[in-house]
């Protein structure tokens, strides 16, 4: 299958928007669980978005990139949905990502 660059970009953008929407709906899934299972989390996505903005010369703050991913200010999301990590979650994170 041959897809032109513009269509490819549009499809990738649509898939990204759907992923972000899915993560906004799944507030029961904690970032630490995403990191332990997939090696990335909502914060990673917001960092990647900011990196892309920086690379293109687009002004985007860390807070703005997080709000773009979380759908609300990060501190609001944390207070509403983030739970204290369990010892098991912390141990899994330590094993999977010792540098974090």
C-alpha atoms as an extended CHARMM CRD file, in Angstrom:
* protein
*
       100  EXT
         1         1  UNK       CA              0.0000000000        0.0000000000        0.0000000000  PROA      1               0.0000000000
         2         2  UNK       CA              1.3060000000        3.4130000000       -0.9440000000  PROA      2               0.0000000000
         3         3  UNK       CA              0.1470000000        6.3700000000        1.1540000000  PROA      3               0.0000000000
         4         4  UNK       CA              1.2260000000        9.9100000000        0.4190000000  PROA      4               0.0000000000
         5         5  UNK       CA              2.9710000000       11.8610000000        3.1970000000  PROA      5               0.0000000000
         6         6  UNK       CA              0.0150000000       14.1590000000        3.9050000000  PROA      6               0.0000000000
         7         7  UNK       CA             -2.4280000000       11.2760000000        4.2660000000  PROA      7               0.0000000000
         8         8  UNK       CA              0.0530000000        9.3740000000        6.4270000000  PROA      8               0.0000000000
         9         9  UNK       CA              0.4200000000       12.3950000000        8.7280000000  PROA      9               0.0000000000
        10        10  UNK       CA             -3.3630000000       12.8000000000        8.9240000000  PROA      10              0.0000000000
        11        11  UNK       CA             -3.8180000000        9.1180000000        9.8090000000  PROA      11              0.0000000000
        12        12  UNK       CA             -1.0770000000        9.2570000000       12.4240000000  PROA      12              0.0000000000
        13        13  UNK       CA             -2.6110000000       12.4000000000       13.9310000000  PROA      13              0.0000000000
        14        14  UNK       CA             -6.0400000000       10.7440000000       14.0720000000  PROA      14              0.0000000000
        15        15  UNK       CA             -4.5660000000        7.6750000000       15.7880000000  PROA      15              0.0000000000
        16        16  UNK       CA             -2.7610000000        9.9250000000       18.2890000000  PROA      16              0.0000000000
        17        17  UNK       CA             -5.9730000000       11.8560000000       19.0470000000  PROA      17              0.0000000000
        18        18  UNK       CA             -7.8000000000        8.5830000000       19.5900000000  PROA      18              0.0000000000
        19        19  UNK       CA             -5.0810000000        7.3360000000       21.9620000000  PROA      19              0.0000000000
        20        20  UNK       CA             -5.2710000000       10.5830000000       23.9450000000  PROA      20              0.0000000000
        21        21  UNK       CA             -9.0830000000       10.3540000000       24.0820000000  PROA      21              0.0000000000
        22        22  UNK       CA             -8.8530000000        6.7470000000       25.2360000000  PROA      22              0.0000000000
        23        23  UNK       CA             -6.4040000000        7.6380000000       28.0190000000  PROA      23              0.0000000000
        24        24  UNK       CA             -8.6270000000       10.5370000000       29.1230000000  PROA      24              0.0000000000
        25        25  UNK       CA            -11.5470000000        8.1270000000       29.4410000000  PROA      25              0.0000000000
        26        26  UNK       CA             -9.4850000000        5.5100000000       31.2980000000  PROA      26              0.0000000000
        27        27  UNK       CA             -8.8040000000        7.5340000000       34.4120000000  PROA      27              0.0000000000
        28        28  UNK       CA             -8.7550000000        4.2380000000       36.3260000000  PROA      28              0.0000000000
        29        29  UNK       CA             -5.4520000000        3.3710000000       34.6630000000  PROA      29              0.0000000000
        30        30  UNK       CA             -2.6280000000        4.9170000000       36.6360000000  PROA      30              0.0000000000
        31        31  UNK       CA              0.4710000000        6.3220000000       34.9660000000  PROA      31              0.0000000000
        32        32  UNK       CA              2.6810000000        3.9480000000       36.9590000000  PROA      32              0.0000000000
        33        33  UNK       CA              0.7310000000        0.9980000000       35.5310000000  PROA      33              0.0000000000
        34        34  UNK       CA              1.2220000000        2.3430000000       32.0020000000  PROA      34              0.0000000000
        35        35  UNK       CA              4.9480000000        2.7390000000       32.6660000000  PROA      35              0.0000000000
        36        36  UNK       CA              5.2410000000       -0.7540000000       34.1240000000  PROA      36              0.0000000000
        37        37  UNK       CA              3.3690000000       -2.4030000000       31.2650000000  PROA      37              0.0000000000
        38        38  UNK       CA              4.1340000000       -0.2680000000       28.2260000000  PROA      38              0.0000000000
        39        39  UNK       CA              7.1780000000        1.7890000000       29.1280000000  PROA      39              0.0000000000
        40        40  UNK       CA              5.3950000000        5.1250000000       28.6480000000  PROA      40              0.0000000000
        41        41  UNK       CA              2.6290000000        7.1150000000       30.3080000000  PROA      41              0.0000000000
        42        42  UNK       CA              0.5570000000       10.2490000000       29.8630000000  PROA      42              0.0000000000
        43        43  UNK       CA              3.4890000000       12.3800000000       31.0290000000  PROA      43              0.0000000000
        44        44  UNK       CA              5.6910000000       10.7860000000       28.3650000000  PROA      44              0.0000000000
        45        45  UNK       CA              3.1100000000       11.6790000000       25.7040000000  PROA      45              0.0000000000
        46        46  UNK       CA              2.9920000000       15.2530000000       26.9460000000  PROA      46              0.0000000000
        47        47  UNK       CA              6.7970000000       15.4260000000       26.8860000000  PROA      47              0.0000000000
        48        48  UNK       CA              6.8760000000       14.0580000000       23.3360000000  PROA      48              0.0000000000
        49        49  UNK       CA              4.2720000000       16.6340000000       22.2960000000  PROA      49              0.0000000000
        50        50  UNK       CA              6.3760000000       19.4190000000       23.8020000000  PROA      50              0.0000000000
        51        51  UNK       CA              9.5180000000       18.0330000000       22.1390000000  PROA      51              0.0000000000
        52        52  UNK       CA              7.7330000000       18.0850000000       18.7690000000  PROA      52              0.0000000000
        53        53  UNK       CA              6.5460000000       21.6470000000       19.3900000000  PROA      53              0.0000000000
        54        54  UNK       CA             10.0550000000       22.7430000000       20.3510000000  PROA      54              0.0000000000
        55        55  UNK       CA             11.5220000000       21.0710000000       17.2570000000  PROA      55              0.0000000000
        56        56  UNK       CA              9.0530000000       22.9020000000       15.0280000000  PROA      56              0.0000000000
        57        57  UNK       CA              9.5500000000       26.2500000000       16.7300000000  PROA      57              0.0000000000
        58        58  UNK       CA              6.0480000000       26.2120000000       18.1970000000  PROA      58              0.0000000000
        59        59  UNK       CA              5.7280000000       27.7860000000       21.6340000000  PROA      59              0.0000000000
        60        60  UNK       CA              4.2170000000       25.2630000000       24.0410000000  PROA      60              0.0000000000
        61        61  UNK       CA              4.8660000000       25.1540000000       27.7650000000  PROA      61              0.0000000000
        62        62  UNK       CA              5.1400000000       21.9750000000       29.8130000000  PROA      62              0.0000000000
        63        63  UNK       CA              1.8420000000       22.8320000000       31.5230000000  PROA      63              0.0000000000
        64        64  UNK       CA              0.1510000000       23.3860000000       28.1520000000  PROA      64              0.0000000000
        65        65  UNK       CA              1.4290000000       20.1020000000       26.7640000000  PROA      65              0.0000000000
        66        66  UNK       CA              0.2100000000       18.2330000000       29.8420000000  PROA      66              0.0000000000
        67        67  UNK       CA             -3.2000000000       19.8790000000       29.6200000000  PROA      67              0.0000000000
        68        68  UNK       CA             -3.3750000000       18.8770000000       25.9410000000  PROA      68              0.0000000000
        69        69  UNK       CA             -2.9120000000       15.2290000000       26.9590000000  PROA      69              0.0000000000
        70        70  UNK       CA             -4.8660000000       15.1460000000       30.2220000000  PROA      70              0.0000000000
        71        71  UNK       CA             -7.7420000000       17.3390000000       29.0170000000  PROA      71              0.0000000000
        72        72  UNK       CA             -7.4100000000       19.4780000000       32.1460000000  PROA      72              0.0000000000
        73        73  UNK       CA             -4.6280000000       21.0130000000       34.1910000000  PROA      73              0.0000000000
        74        74  UNK       CA             -2.2600000000       18.2860000000       35.3830000000  PROA      74              0.0000000000
        75        75  UNK       CA             -2.6900000000       19.1830000000       39.0540000000  PROA      75              0.0000000000
        76        76  UNK       CA             -6.4790000000       18.8520000000       38.6810000000  PROA      76              0.0000000000
        77        77  UNK       CA             -6.1110000000       15.4130000000       37.0870000000  PROA      77              0.0000000000
        78        78  UNK       CA             -3.7230000000       14.3020000000       39.8150000000  PROA      78              0.0000000000
        79        79  UNK       CA             -6.0540000000       15.4140000000       42.6020000000  PROA      79              0.0000000000
        80        80  UNK       CA             -9.0860000000       13.7480000000       40.9860000000  PROA      80              0.0000000000
        81        81  UNK       CA             -7.6290000000       10.5110000000       39.6450000000  PROA      81              0.0000000000
        82        82  UNK       CA             -4.1000000000        9.7380000000       40.7880000000  PROA      82              0.0000000000
        83        83  UNK       CA             -3.8040000000        7.2870000000       43.6570000000  PROA      83              0.0000000000
        84        84  UNK       CA             -0.8570000000        6.5840000000       45.9000000000  PROA      84              0.0000000000
        85        85  UNK       CA              1.2920000000        3.9010000000       44.2730000000  PROA      85              0.0000000000
        86        86  UNK       CA              1.2470000000        0.5700000000       46.0270000000  PROA      86              0.0000000000
        87        87  UNK       CA              4.4490000000       -1.1290000000       47.1500000000  PROA      87              0.0000000000
        88        88  UNK       CA              3.9440000000       -3.6910000000       44.3570000000  PROA      88              0.0000000000
        89        89  UNK       CA              3.6030000000       -0.9420000000       41.7300000000  PROA      89              0.0000000000
        90        90  UNK       CA              6.7040000000        0.8210000000       43.0200000000  PROA      90              0.0000000000
        91        91  UNK       CA              8.7100000000       -2.4170000000       43.0200000000  PROA      91              0.0000000000
        92        92  UNK       CA              7.6110000000       -3.2060000000       39.4550000000  PROA      92              0.0000000000
        93        93  UNK       CA              8.6080000000        0.3120000000       38.3950000000  PROA      93              0.0000000000
        94        94  UNK       CA             11.9950000000       -0.0560000000       40.0500000000  PROA      94              0.0000000000
        95        95  UNK       CA             12.6210000000       -3.3240000000       38.1650000000  PROA      95              0.0000000000
        96        96  UNK       CA             11.2830000000       -2.1500000000       34.8170000000  PROA      96              0.0000000000
        97        97  UNK       CA             12.7810000000        1.3540000000       34.8860000000  PROA      97              0.0000000000
        98        98  UNK       CA             15.6510000000        1.5550000000       37.3840000000  PROA      98              0.0000000000
        99        99  UNK       CA             16.6960000000        4.9190000000       35.9260000000  PROA      99              0.0000000000
       100       100  UNK       CA             13.3610000000        6.5790000000       36.8000000000  PROA      100             0.0000000000
